[in-house]
Amino acid sequence: MGSTSDLEIAKPITLKSGLTLPNRLVKAAMAENMAPGNHLPSEKLLKVYEKWAAGGWGMVLTGMSYTLINTHSSPLTFTPNYRFPQHTP
């Protein structure tokens, strides 16, 4: 058996967008449920993503987040624009 660097998963890949990933390892999106009840990212959530970002993944997909405050499945889910007024077209 060859070395780890011989595996396809360890080789860079260029996406159709032109973005080149250093390898083919992808951390899938999850519902982390780490908002502290206020729908904003907690320090704990930020630390988890810092570790994932430094962990050698080719791509890290963010977890479940909502864009509308009235659509949450849990008070611990994250809403990036929670403190901004809702846009009404």
C-alpha positions as a Markdown table, in Angstrom:
| # | Residue | x | y | z |
|---|---|---|---|---|
| 1 | Met | 0.0 | 0.0 | 0.0 |
| 2 | Gly | 1.2 | 3.5 | -0.8 |
| 3 | Ser | 1.6 | 6.5 | 1.4 |
| 4 | Thr | -1.3 | 8.7 | 2.5 |
| 5 | Ser | -0.2 | 11.3 | -0.1 |
| 6 | Asp | -0.9 | 8.8 | -2.8 |
| 7 | Leu | -4.6 | 8.7 | -2.0 |
| 8 | Glu | -7.0 | 10.7 | -4.2 |
| 9 | Ile | -8.6 | 12.2 | -1.1 |
| 10 | Ala | -5.3 | 13.8 | -0.1 |
| 11 | Lys | -4.8 | 15.5 | -3.5 |
| 12 | Pro | -5.9 | 19.0 | -4.4 |
| 13 | Ile | -9.1 | 19.5 | -6.5 |
| 14 | Thr | -10.2 | 22.5 | -8.5 |
| 15 | Leu | -13.9 | 23.2 | -8.4 |
| 16 | Lys | -15.9 | 24.5 | -11.4 |
| 17 | Ser | -15.8 | 27.9 | -9.8 |
| 18 | Gly | -12.0 | 28.0 | -10.1 |
| 19 | Leu | -11.5 | 27.5 | -6.3 |
| 20 | Thr | -8.8 | 25.0 | -5.6 |
| 21 | Leu | -9.1 | 23.0 | -2.4 |
| 22 | Pro | -5.9 | 21.6 | -0.8 |
| 23 | Asn | -7.5 | 18.1 | -0.4 |
| 24 | Arg | -10.9 | 16.4 | -0.8 |
| 25 | Leu | -11.8 | 16.2 | 2.9 |
| 26 | Val | -15.1 | 18.1 | 3.6 |
| 27 | Lys | -16.5 | 18.7 | 7.0 |
| 28 | Ala | -20.3 | 18.4 | 6.4 |
| 29 | Ala | -22.8 | 20.9 | 7.7 |
| 30 | Met | -24.4 | 20.1 | 11.1 |
| 31 | Ala | -26.9 | 21.7 | 13.4 |
| 32 | Glu | -24.4 | 22.6 | 16.2 |
| 33 | Asn | -27.1 | 24.1 | 18.5 |
| 34 | Met | -24.5 | 26.3 | 20.2 |
| 35 | Ala | -26.3 | 29.7 | 20.3 |
| 36 | Pro | -26.7 | 30.6 | 23.9 |
| 37 | Gly | -30.4 | 31.1 | 23.7 |
| 38 | Asn | -30.1 | 34.5 | 21.9 |
| 39 | His | -29.6 | 33.1 | 18.4 |
| 40 | Leu | -26.1 | 34.6 | 18.1 |
| 41 | Pro | -22.9 | 32.5 | 17.7 |
| 42 | Ser | -21.4 | 31.7 | 21.1 |
| 43 | Glu | -17.7 | 31.7 | 21.9 |
| 44 | Lys | -17.9 | 27.9 | 22.1 |
| 45 | Leu | -19.2 | 27.8 | 18.5 |
| 46 | Leu | -16.5 | 30.2 | 17.3 |
| 47 | Lys | -13.8 | 28.0 | 18.9 |
| 48 | Val | -15.2 | 24.8 | 17.3 |
| 49 | Tyr | -15.0 | 26.4 | 13.9 |
| 50 | Glu | -11.5 | 27.7 | 14.6 |
| 51 | Lys | -10.4 | 24.2 | 15.4 |
| 52 | Trp | -12.1 | 22.8 | 12.2 |
| 53 | Ala | -10.5 | 25.5 | 10.1 |
| 54 | Ala | -7.1 | 24.7 | 11.4 |
| 55 | Gly | -7.6 | 20.9 | 11.2 |
| 56 | Gly | -6.5 | 20.3 | 7.6 |
| 57 | Trp | -10.0 | 20.1 | 6.0 |
| 58 | Gly | -10.2 | 20.9 | 2.3 |
| 59 | Met | -13.6 | 22.6 | 2.9 |
| 60 | Val | -15.6 | 23.3 | 6.1 |
| 61 | Leu | -19.3 | 23.7 | 5.4 |
| 62 | Thr | -21.1 | 25.9 | 8.0 |
| 63 | Gly | -23.9 | 24.4 | 10.0 |
| 64 | Met | -27.6 | 25.1 | 10.1 |
| 65 | Ser | -28.4 | 28.8 | 10.4 |
| 66 | Tyr | -31.6 | 30.6 | 9.9 |
| 67 | Thr | -32.2 | 33.9 | 8.2 |
| 68 | Leu | -35.6 | 34.6 | 9.7 |
| 69 | Ile | -36.1 | 34.7 | 13.5 |
| 70 | Asn | -39.6 | 33.1 | 13.4 |
| 71 | Thr | -38.4 | 29.9 | 11.7 |
| 72 | His | -36.1 | 28.4 | 14.4 |
| 73 | Ser | -36.4 | 24.8 | 15.4 |
| 74 | Ser | -34.6 | 25.5 | 18.7 |
| 75 | Pro | -33.6 | 28.5 | 20.8 |
| 76 | Leu | -30.0 | 27.3 | 20.4 |
| 77 | Thr | -29.9 | 27.7 | 16.6 |
| 78 | Phe | -27.9 | 30.5 | 15.1 |
| 79 | Thr | -29.3 | 33.4 | 13.1 |
| 80 | Pro | -26.6 | 35.6 | 11.5 |
| 81 | Asn | -28.9 | 38.7 | 11.1 |
| 82 | Tyr | -30.9 | 38.4 | 14.4 |
| 83 | Arg | -30.0 | 41.9 | 15.5 |
| 84 | Phe | -30.9 | 43.5 | 12.2 |
| 85 | Pro | -34.4 | 44.6 | 11.2 |
| 86 | Gln | -36.2 | 42.2 | 9.0 |
| 87 | His | -36.3 | 43.1 | 5.3 |
| 88 | Thr | -39.7 | 43.4 | 3.8 |
| 89 | Pro | -39.8 | 43.7 | 0.0 |
